Amino acid sequence: MTVLLHLCTPAERTAYELAGEIAPASLAEIGFVHLSTPEQVALPAQRLFAGRTDLQLLVLDPAAIAGAGVEVRWEPGVPGDPESMRFPHAYGAVPASAVRAVQPYRPGPDGFTEPEIG
């Protein structure tokens, strides 16, 4: 199964569970929820959370996101990201029902790497 990931802190995860949806500040600020593929997630993790050991990955079912009527667009990241890399952006709150698993995401000695999803 193809999955999408949302990187978050434990406090954010708790807030999402209570709200019943993944609606971080980015949704109000820029209009979408940042998502990644397993192959991509190390890039934003290293950039935004270097050294943190308490991060979590919400493993999301893309079909459940689409089924809730939330559009996912594949768009460029930030300046400095590989030009060919397109990140999934959810243009609406992602329903908590799309979460298939939650995994800890900890850096190794050389920082964050591609996680094993399973």
Contacts in CASP RR format, 6 or more apart in sequence:
PFRMAT RR
TARGET T0000
AUTHOR 0000-0000-0000
METHOD contacts of the structure
MODEL  1
MTVLLHLCTPAERTAYELAGEIAPASLAEIGFVHLSTPEQVALPAQRLFA
GRTDLQLLVLDPAAIAGAGVEVRWEPGVPGDPESMRFPHAYGAVPASAVR
AVQPYRPGPDGFTEPEIG
1 61 0 8 1.000
2 62 0 8 1.000
3 37 0 8 1.000
3 38 0 8 1.000
3 59 0 8 1.000
3 60 0 8 1.000
3 61 0 8 1.000
3 62 0 8 1.000
3 100 0 8 1.000
3 117 0 8 1.000
4 35 0 8 1.000
4 36 0 8 1.000
4 37 0 8 1.000
4 60 0 8 1.000
4 62 0 8 1.000
4 65 0 8 1.000
4 72 0 8 1.000
4 88 0 8 1.000
5 35 0 8 1.000
5 36 0 8 1.000
5 37 0 8 1.000
5 38 0 8 1.000
5 41 0 8 1.000
5 57 0 8 1.000
5 58 0 8 1.000
5 59 0 8 1.000
5 60 0 8 1.000
5 115 0 8 1.000
5 117 0 8 1.000
6 22 0 8 1.000
6 33 0 8 1.000
6 34 0 8 1.000
6 35 0 8 1.000
6 36 0 8 1.000
6 57 0 8 1.000
6 58 0 8 1.000
6 60 0 8 1.000
6 94 0 8 1.000
7 34 0 8 1.000
7 36 0 8 1.000
7 41 0 8 1.000
7 44 0 8 1.000
7 45 0 8 1.000
7 48 0 8 1.000
7 49 0 8 1.000
7 55 0 8 1.000
7 56 0 8 1.000
7 57 0 8 1.000
7 58 0 8 1.000
7 105 0 8 1.000
8 16 0 8 1.000
8 22 0 8 1.000
8 24 0 8 1.000
8 55 0 8 1.000
8 56 0 8 1.000
8 58 0 8 1.000
9 52 0 8 1.000
9 54 0 8 1.000
9 55 0 8 1.000
9 56 0 8 1.000
10 54 0 8 1.000
10 56 0 8 1.000
12 24 0 8 1.000
13 56 0 8 1.000
13 58 0 8 1.000
13 102 0 8 1.000
16 22 0 8 1.000
16 23 0 8 1.000
16 58 0 8 1.000
16 96 0 8 1.000
17 96 0 8 1.000
19 96 0 8 1.000
20 95 0 8 1.000
20 96 0 8 1.000
21 93 0 8 1.000
21 94 0 8 1.000
21 95 0 8 1.000
21 96 0 8 1.000
22 33 0 8 1.000
22 58 0 8 1.000
22 90 0 8 1.000
22 93 0 8 1.000
22 94 0 8 1.000
22 95 0 8 1.000
22 96 0 8 1.000
22 98 0 8 1.000
22 99 0 8 1.000
23 33 0 8 1.000
23 92 0 8 1.000
23 93 0 8 1.000
23 94 0 8 1.000
24 33 0 8 1.000
24 34 0 8 1.000
26 32 0 8 1.000
26 33 0 8 1.000
26 34 0 8 1.000
27 33 0 8 1.000
27 92 0 8 1.000
27 93 0 8 1.000
31 91 0 8 1.000
31 92 0 8 1.000
32 73 0 8 1.000
32 89 0 8 1.000
32 90 0 8 1.000
32 91 0 8 1.000
32 92 0 8 1.000
33 89 0 8 1.000
33 90 0 8 1.000
33 92 0 8 1.000
33 93 0 8 1.000
33 94 0 8 1.000
34 44 0 8 1.000
34 87 0 8 1.000
34 89 0 8 1.000
35 60 0 8 1.000
35 72 0 8 1.000
35 87 0 8 1.000
35 88 0 8 1.000
35 89 0 8 1.000
35 90 0 8 1.000
35 94 0 8 1.000
36 43 0 8 1.000
36 44 0 8 1.000
36 87 0 8 1.000
36 88 0 8 1.000
37 88 0 8 1.000
38 114 0 8 1.000
38 115 0 8 1.000
38 117 0 8 1.000
39 114 0 8 1.000
40 85 0 8 1.000
40 87 0 8 1.000
41 57 0 8 1.000
41 105 0 8 1.000
41 112 0 8 1.000
41 114 0 8 1.000
41 115 0 8 1.000
42 111 0 8 1.000
42 112 0 8 1.000
42 113 0 8 1.000
42 114 0 8 1.000
42 115 0 8 1.000
43 81 0 8 1.000
43 85 0 8 1.000
45 55 0 8 1.000
45 105 0 8 1.000
45 107 0 8 1.000
45 112 0 8 1.000
46 107 0 8 1.000
46 111 0 8 1.000
46 112 0 8 1.000
47 78 0 8 1.000
49 55 0 8 1.000
49 112 0 8 1.000
50 107 0 8 1.000
50 111 0 8 1.000
51 107 0 8 1.000
51 111 0 8 1.000
52 107 0 8 1.000
53 106 0 8 1.000
53 107 0 8 1.000
55 104 0 8 1.000
55 105 0 8 1.000
55 106 0 8 1.000
56 102 0 8 1.000
56 103 0 8 1.000
56 104 0 8 1.000
56 105 0 8 1.000
57 102 0 8 1.000
57 103 0 8 1.000
57 104 0 8 1.000
57 105 0 8 1.000
57 115 0 8 1.000
57 117 0 8 1.000
58 99 0 8 1.000
58 101 0 8 1.000
58 102 0 8 1.000
59 99 0 8 1.000
59 100 0 8 1.000
59 101 0 8 1.000
59 102 0 8 1.000
59 103 0 8 1.000
59 117 0 8 1.000
59 118 0 8 1.000
60 94 0 8 1.000
60 98 0 8 1.000
60 99 0 8 1.000
60 100 0 8 1.000
61 98 0 8 1.000
61 100 0 8 1.000
62 72 0 8 1.000
64 95 0 8 1.000
64 97 0 8 1.000
64 98 0 8 1.000
65 72 0 8 1.000
65 90 0 8 1.000
65 94 0 8 1.000
65 95 0 8 1.000
65 98 0 8 1.000
66 72 0 8 1.000
68 94 0 8 1.000
68 95 0 8 1.000
68 97 0 8 1.000
68 98 0 8 1.000
70 90 0 8 1.000
70 91 0 8 1.000
70 92 0 8 1.000
70 93 0 8 1.000
70 94 0 8 1.000
70 95 0 8 1.000
71 90 0 8 1.000
71 91 0 8 1.000
71 92 0 8 1.000
72 88 0 8 1.000
72 89 0 8 1.000
72 90 0 8 1.000
72 91 0 8 1.000
73 88 0 8 1.000
73 89 0 8 1.000
73 91 0 8 1.000
74 86 0 8 1.000
74 87 0 8 1.000
74 88 0 8 1.000
74 89 0 8 1.000
75 86 0 8 1.000
75 87 0 8 1.000
75 89 0 8 1.000
76 83 0 8 1.000
76 85 0 8 1.000
76 86 0 8 1.000
76 87 0 8 1.000
77 85 0 8 1.000
77 86 0 8 1.000
77 87 0 8 1.000
81 87 0 8 1.000
101 117 0 8 1.000
101 118 0 8 1.000
103 115 0 8 1.000
103 117 0 8 1.000
103 118 0 8 1.000
105 112 0 8 1.000
105 115 0 8 1.000
107 113 0 8 1.000
END
